[in-house]
Each structure stands twice: as C-alpha cells, then as structure tokens.
Amino acid sequence: MAIKDAKKPKVRDADWFPIPNKIRWAIVGLFVGMFLGALDQSVLGAALPTIVGELNGVEHMLWVTTAYALAATIVLPISGKMGDLFGHKQLFILSILVFIAGSAVCISAHTMTALIVGRAIQGFGGGGLMVLAQTILAKMLPNLDQLKRVTPYFGIVFGGSFIVGPFIGGFFTSIDWRLVFWLNVPVGLLALVAAWKLVPKISDRIEKPKIDYAGIVLLSITSVAIVLATSWGGTQYAWTSPVIVLLLAGALFCGVTFAFVERRAAQPIIPGSLFRNRNFVVTTAALTVFGLVMMGALAYLPTYLQMVSGASATKSGLFLMPMVVGMFAAGMFVIAVEKRTKRYKWAPLTGMVVIAFSLVLMSTMSPATSVGVIMVYVGLLGLGMGLSMQILMLVIRNEFQGEEFAVATAGNRYFQQMGMTFGAAAIGALFVSNLGHQLSQRLPGMPVGAGGRGSLTPDMVAALPVGVRSAVIESYSSSLTPIFLWIIPLVVVSFVVLLFLKENPIRSTINEEGAMAAV
C-alpha cells in the first residue's frame, strides 16, 4: 500500500515511529474519534447513581449502559462491511454525526425512556467510530513494525477511556449530569474536523457493492434477543417464562439461519471463512471474555465506590486510574518482549491468571475495605488486561490481509463488544436484582428517599440516619462483590482456549495491495 505524494521518510532510532508527519496527524484524528466512541461506554459509570435517583429509575439503570453497548454491538460488523462498500472515511464521518445527534437527545431527556433512546442512538454512532478507526489505522500503516509501535497508544485511547470516563463523568455530575452529554458536542465537532481534514481517503472501495440485508437483519435480531434474555432473565421474568424461552429460541434460530445465509451471500457481513482460522477463533473467544470482564468490573465499580466507600462522583472515577496505568505498562512491556524474542503466547496466558487473581481479590471487598486497597485490585486487573489485549489484537491483524482484514477486524470487534454488552446486561441485571432483594430484607416496607428506594443518590445516602445508611451500604456491597467470583469460570475457559493459540511469526506487512489517496 502506498501513500500518494508521500516521500519516504528518513528513519532515526529516536523517531516516535517512522512514518510521515501527515500520517501521524491522521492517526491523532482517528484517536480522537475512537476515544469519543469508547468514552461513552464508561463515562456514565460515576453519573448513574445521580441520574437514576433524579429520574427515579433504578430498575432501568442497566439499560442506560446496555442500550449504548447493544447498539454499538449491532453496528460493528455492519460498519466494517459498509466501509468496504462505500468508503471508510465517509462512514467514519457519518458515525460522528450520528453520535452527536444521540448526545443531543440525551441532553434533552427528562425521563429514563428518553435517555435510553438517546444512548441507543449514541451507540449506533460510537460502534462505527471504534471499528472504522481501527480499520483505517491498519490501512494507513501496512508495515506491522509501525503498527506495533502504535498499538500501545491504541490501548491508552481505548482502555484509558474506560478509566478517564468515570472521572470525567464524576466531575461534571458534581455540577450537572447533563454536562456529561454536552461534553460530547465540542469533542464530536473536533473529531469531525480532524476526520475531514486529516484522515486520508482509502481507494479500496468495491466497485459493485451488494449489501447483505438478510445478514444485517438476522445478526441484529440475534444480538437483541440475547441481550434482552440476559437482561430480563431472573429479574423481570423467570428464566423458564415463555418470554425468556422465546427470546433464547429466537436467538438460536436467527443465529443458525444467519450462518447459512452468510455462506451464500455475495459479500457477507461476517464470512464463515474467518472461523476456519484457528487464531481468529481463539483470539475472538479471549477478547469476548475481556469485554465482559472490563464492562462488568468498570460499569458498576464507580457506583460501589460512591454508595459504599462514600467517594464523590469525581473521586470515584479517579480511583480507577490505576487500571489504565497497568494496561499501558503491561502493553508496552509485551510489545518490547515480542520485538526482541518474537514470542508472545506467554503474555495472554499470564494475563488471564492475573485477571482471575484480581477478580478473587475484588470479591473480598466490603465497606471496611479502604479505597487504596481497591485501587491496588483495579491496578492488577489493568495489568492482566494489558498483558493480554494488545498482543491479541495484533495477532488478528497478522492473520488477515486485503479485504479479509477489514471484515476480520469488524467480526472480532463484534464479539468483543458482544462480551461487553453481555457483561453490562447480565452483571447489571444480577446487581439490580440482588440490590432489590438486599434492600427489601434490610429495610422491609421502608420508603427510603422521596421517591422510594429507587430514587437513592449518594448525597441522600450520606444524609440518612446511621442505621438506615448502614443497611443501604451493606446492601450495595453484598449485591456486587459476589458477582466477581461468578466471572472467574469464564476467565478459566478463556485460559484453556488460549492454549490453542498458534504462535505464528508476526509479518512485516499487513497488506500488499491497495493505495491510499491524498485527502
């Protein structure tokens, strides 16, 4: 792949990475868009207690997070393929506009329903931003040595958004929670200008695109049915109720039908050939678990810190900062070791062990656990994620070239995002169900707060009588911490799957064909 009118740069060891300045700025533009999409999966963590308290909707709390994650999940493979058909830069810009529109709906929301609708619109834009940014980045950097130098910074943008998000959300929530969504407007406009001016057009569009409408519909129905079943099962409906049984049966039917349809589609959304690649299957399974753990741990930890530890909204986000430090440090270390030894399989296996250990520690948290100790636990979780995530993403890029690369990236990100969506939905449902049960046991028939137990905010909890406050704190703690133990079996399964990772040498280039046009 060549860059038109781009002279070959002189490479010095001191260079950040040996690529033209024009492409460096384009990468910055992509990172802004990627950060915008990833940020809104975590930015509401610190704001949730205040939002659900003001809008009196604790029973719908999980949908504020799940609606965004589900919409992003659905659009991920679609955006990847549509980028191949109609142009990646054009679709990237459209995704930014959709994201800003969703933010406007959230700003004007005065009910939980309106807020959830706005979050879903945001998700449709945010999902496209994440997958298209990765695809454009890889096409701009066909040399994998260049890409390896950028990969840790991608980890900072993606992983850091999950840590900075709660901090930013907490800071603005201390003023007005709607400012969390107002923030997206100037950042979105900045991303729009950066994409328009800095990101080059990629001249690899398919001449006669054929949209896989059947695949899009079936994949969307499957995703929605799975998330609805995991969100409602055991909470709004019994697991054996007709609603849950029909949802699961529908997901199975549509999923199987989707697989058959994709085999016959001229330009499938997720080609079946991807699953004949062992490393694609292995890394996809592992990254799906990472998504579940990351979302499950971070979506409700800020709530825990505010309600149980008494931290302010701003501090609850700041206390999660050790995770991004652990992710970045571990990611840089793994890339450096791989460059010297050409070995990398050890990293995700070690990362799984560290993740499992951190989850065991997090399950022991109680109202007596200091914030400093919780920060150590979160830092260990970030260390495990950093050991695993960055190198596995590089493995995916190493396995596919040409047109296959974009659909492989989108397919891989779909399953990772599905893990995040499942984590937000399932863990959120368990947390809300446990919380309702715990509060009913400890405070039977007592309408805590002006709108009942569903309207509790951190400030209200702090103002409660000592006995009632202790009951609420114990309820929140007992509702969340056991869930961390329940995640560990999935981490163990992921460790076993990673044993089958084939340690293929990292190639020097990703793509031998195609050209990138000047902006």
N, C-alpha and C positions, 0 to 999 in steps of 0.2 A: 504493500500500500504506500502511495506516495502523496506528499502534500504539494499541491501546485504552487509554484513560485517560492517554495521554501528552500533556502540554501542549507546544505549540510553543515551543522554547527561544529565548531571546534570543541572537542571534548576534553575537559580537565577533571582530574580527580576531585577537585573542590566544588565542581558544579553540583547543584541540587539534584538534577537529573539531566542527562544530555539530550535535550530536545529544544527546539526553537522557542524563543520568548513568546511568540504568538500563540503557540500551543499551550505554554504554561498558563497564560491568561485565560485561555479557553477552559482549561481544567479548573481554574478558580471559578469560572462561571458555572460549570457543571456542579461543583461542590456546593455552591450557593443554592441551586435548585434541589440538589439531593438533600441538603440539610433542611430545607423548607419542608420537603415531604416526610422525612424521618422524624423531624421535631414534633410534629403534631400527633405522633403516636404516644408521646410521653409527656407533653407539655401540660396536659390536664391532670396529671397524677396528683400534684400538690393542690390543684384548684378544686378537685372533685368534692371533697368534704363540704366546702363552702357552697359550691354550685348546687349540689343535691339538697343541701339544707335550705337554701333560699328558694329553690323551685319545688321543694317538698317532694322529692322523687328518689329516695334511697333505693326503692325497689327496682328502679330503672337505671341505677348507677352504672351497671356493667355495660349498658348499651351506648353510653357516651363514648366509651373506648372501643367497644366491639363494632359499632356501626362504621367507624373510620377504618378499622382493620379489615372488616369484611369487604367493604367497597374496594379498598386497596388490593386485597387478595384477588378479587374477581377481575380487576382491570390489568393486573400484572402481565399474564401471558397474552392478553389481548393487545396491550400496548406494544409489547415486544414484536408481535407479528405485524401489527398495523404500521409500526415504524419501518419494517422491511418493505411493506407495500407502498406506503405513501411518503416516506421520508422521516427520519428520526428527529431532526431539528424542528420540523414543523409540528410534530406531535408533542415534542417537549414543551414548546411554547404554548400549545393548546392546553396542556396539562396544568401549566402555571395559571392560566386564565380561569380554568375550572376550579382550581384550588382557592383562588382569591374570591370567586363567587360563593363558594361554600363558606368561607370565613365571614362574608357579609351576612349570610343567613344566620350564622351563629351569633354574630354581634346583635342582631335584632331579635333574637329568640327570647320569649318570656315564658315559655313552657318547656318541659322536658322533651315533648314530641318535636317541637320546632328545633330545639338544639340537636337532637339526634338526627333529624333530616339534614341539617347543615353539616354535621360531622360526616354523614354518608357522602355528601357532595364533595367535601374536602378530600375524602378517601379516594374518590374516583380520580381526582387530580393528583394526589400525593403518590398513589401507586404508580402512575405513569412516570412521574418525576424520578422515582428511585430506579426503576428498571431501565428507562431510556438513558439516564445519566451514565449508568454502568456500561451500556452498550456503546454509546458514543465515545466514552473514555477509552474502551478497549480498541475501538476502530481508529482512534487518533494515535494510539500507541501500539503499533503492530509488533514492536520489539518487546519481548517479555521481560528482558532485563530492565527496561524503562518502567514497565508496568509494576514490576516487583518493588521498585523504589517508591512508587506512588501508593501501593497497596496499604501500607500502614497509615497513610494520611486519609485514605478512604475509611479505614477503621475508626479514625478520630472523628470524621464527619458523621458516620453512621452510628457508631457506638456512643460518641460524645453527645449526640443529640438526645439520647435516652437519659443522659445524666444532666446535661445543661437544661433540658426541657423542664424537669421538675423545679429546678432553681429559678428559671425564668418565670414559669407559671406561678411559683410561690411568691416571687417578688411582686408581680402585677396583681395577683389575687389579694395581696395585703392592701392594695389601693382599690381595685375594682376588677372582678374576674373577667369582665368583658374586654379589658385591655389585653388579655391573653390573645384574643382573636384579632383585635385591632393591630397587634404587632405583625400579623401575617400580611397586612396590606402593604406597608413600605418594604418589608423583606421580599414579598412577592413581586413588587414592582422592580426592585433591584435585580431579582433573579430573571425577570422578563427582559430587562435591558441587557443584562450580562449574556443571556442566551441569544438574543437578537444580534448583538454586536460582536461577541467573542467566539461563540461556538460555530465552527465551520459546517457547511453542508456536506453530507456524505453521499457521494454519487454511486450508490449501490441499490437504488430502488428497483423493484421488479417491474418490468415493462407492462405486463398484463396481469395485474393482481386479481386474485379470486378470493373473496372473503369467505371464510369458513363460518357462515351464520349458524349452522346447526351445532358446530363445536362450541361456539361462544355461548349459545343458549343453554346447552346441556352442562357445560362447565359451571356456568353461573348458578343454575338450579342446584347442582350438586353441592357447591360451596355454601349456598344459603341454607340448604336443608341440613347440612352437617352442623353448621353454627347454631341454627335455631334449635336443633335437637339437644346439643350440648349445653345451650343456654337455658332452655326451659326444663330439661330433664331433671327431676328431683327437686325442682323449685316450684314453678307454676303448674307443672304436670308430673304425675308419677311416670317413672321410666317405662312402665307397662301400659300406659294410657294409649288410646287409639291415636292421639295426635303425635306422640313421640314415635310410636311404631310406624306410622305412615311416613313421617319425615325420614326416618332411617331407611325404610324400604324404598322411598323415592330417591334418596341419595344413592343407594346401591344400584337401583335400576338406571338412573341417569348416568352414573359413573361408568357402568359397564357399557351402556349404549354409546357414551362419549368415546370410549376406547375403540369400539367398532367403527364409529363414524370417522375418527381420525385416520384409521387405516385406509380409508377410501377417499379422503379429502385431497384435493389437488395441492392445497397449501395449508396444511393443518396447523392449528394453534399450538398444540404440543405433539410433535411427531412421535409415534411409537418407537421409532429407531433410537431415540435417546435412551430408552430403558434397556436397550441391548448393550449399552456401555456400562460396564461394571462400576467404574469410578463415578459416573453420573448418579447411579442408584445409591451408592454408598455415601457420597458427599451430600446428596439431597436428603437422605434419611437423617444424617447427622445434623445438618443445618436446620431441618424441621424441628428437631428437639431443641436446638439452640434458641430458635424463635420462641418456642413455648416457654423455655426457662426464663429468657430475658423478659418477655412480656409478663409472664406470671409473677416474677420477682419484683419488677420495677413498677408495674401498673398500680400496685396497692401498697408498696412499702412507704411512699410518702404519706398515705392515709394512716398507716400504722404509726409512723413517727409523730404525726400531729395529734392523733387521738390517744395514743398510749404513752409516748415519751414527752408529750407536751411541747414539741418543737413548733416554731412558727412555720407558716407556709413557705417562706423564703429559705429558712434553715433546713427544712425537710428535704429540699432539693439539693442544697449544698452538701448535706451529709452523705449523698450518694456519689459525690465526686470521686472517691477512691476507685470506683468501678472503671471509669474512663482512663484513669492513670494506669490501672492494672492491665486493661485491654491494650493500650498503646505500648506500654513497656514490653509486654509479652509478645505482641505482634512484631515489633522491631527486632526483638531477640530471635524469634523464629525465622524471620526473613534473612537475618545475618547468618544464622547457622546453616540454613539451606544453601545460601550462596557459597559458603566455604566447603560444606560437606556433601551437598547435593542429596541430603537425606531430610525427610520431613514427616514420615509416617509417625514417628515418636511423639510429635507435637500434639495432634488432636487426641491421641490416646491418653497422654499425660493430662491434657486439658479436661477430659471427661472425669478423670479421677479427682482433679482439683474442684471441678464443679460439684460433683457428688459430695465431697467433703464440706464445701461451703454451704450446701443445702442442709446437711446434717446440723451444722452449727446454727444456721438461721432458724431451724425448727426448735431450737432451745431458747429462743428469745422470749422474754417475759417483761412485765412492767418494771422489774428490778434491773434489767439489762441496761447498761449505760450506752449512750449514743456512740461513744468512742469504740466500744466493742462491736456494735452493729456496723460501724464504718469499716472495721477490720474484716468482718464477714463479707461485706459487699465488695471490698477490695479483692478478696480471694476469688469471689465469683467472677469479677472482671478479669483477673489473671487467667482463670480457666478458659473464659471466652476468648481472650486474646491468643492463647496458645492454639486454639482450635479454628476459629472462624476465618482469619485472614488467609491461612495457608490452604484451607479447603476451597475458598473462593478462587484462589489461584489455580488449584487443580482443575476446576471446571473450565477455566479459561485455557488451560493447557490441553484439554481433551478435544476441543472442537475448533474448526476453522471455517472460514467463509460464512455462508448463510446459516449454517448449523449453529454458529456461535451465538447469534442473537436469540434464537429460539431456545437454545440450551440455557442461556443466562436467564431468560424470562421464565422458563419452566422451573428452573432451580429456585429462583426468587419466589415463584408462586407457592411452592411447597414450604419454603421458609416462612413466607408471610402467612400461609395457612396455619403453620405451627404457632405463630404469634397470635393469629385470630383465635385459634382454638384455645391457646393459653389464656387470652383475655376473657373469652367467653366461659370456658369451663371453670377456671380458677375464680373468676368473678362470680359465677353462679354459686359455687361452693361457699365462697366468702360471704355473699349476701344471705344465703340460706343459713349458714352457721351463725351469722350475726343475729338474724331474726330469732333463731332458736335460743341463743345465749341470752339476748335481751329479755325475751319472754320468760325465761327461767329466773333470771336475777331480778327483773323488775316486772312482775306479773301485774297486768292491768294498770300500770302507772304510765300516764301520757307524758313522757319526758319531752319538754320543749313545747313551744306554742303550737306546732303542727304535729305533735306526737314524736315517737322515736325516729320516724323517717326524716325529720327536719333538723336533726342534731348537726351542729357545726362545732369546730374546735373551740371557738370562743364560748359557745353555750356550755360545752362540757366543762370548761375551766370554771364557769360560774355556778355549776351545780353544787348542791350540798355534798359534803365529803363522802357519805355513804353511797349516794346515788352515783357520784362521779367515779368512785372505785368500781362499782358494778359495771358501768359503761366501759371503763378502761379494760377491765378483766374480760369483758365480752369481746371487745375488738381483738385483744391479744389471743384469746383462745380460739377465735374464728379463723385467724390467718396462719399462725405458725405451724399447725399440723399439716397444712397443705404442702409445705416444702418437702416433707418426708414422702408424700404421695407422688411427687415428681421424680424421685430418685430411681424407681424402676425403669422409667423411660431413658434416663441417662445411662443406666447399665446396659439396656438393649442397644443404645447407640454405640457404646464402647465395643460391644460384641460385633456390631455391623462394621465398625471401623477396622476391625482386624482383617477384613477382606479387602481393604484399600490396596490397590496395586500402585506401588511407588514408581511410577513412570518418570523418567528424567524430564525436567522442565525444559521445553523447547525454547529456542532463541526468538522465534516469531510466532504470532498467533495466526496471521492471515497473510497469504502470499498474493492475493488478488484484490482488486478494487482500488479506487482512488478517492481521495478527499478533495473536494473542490474548495477554492478560496471563498471566503464569506462574500 
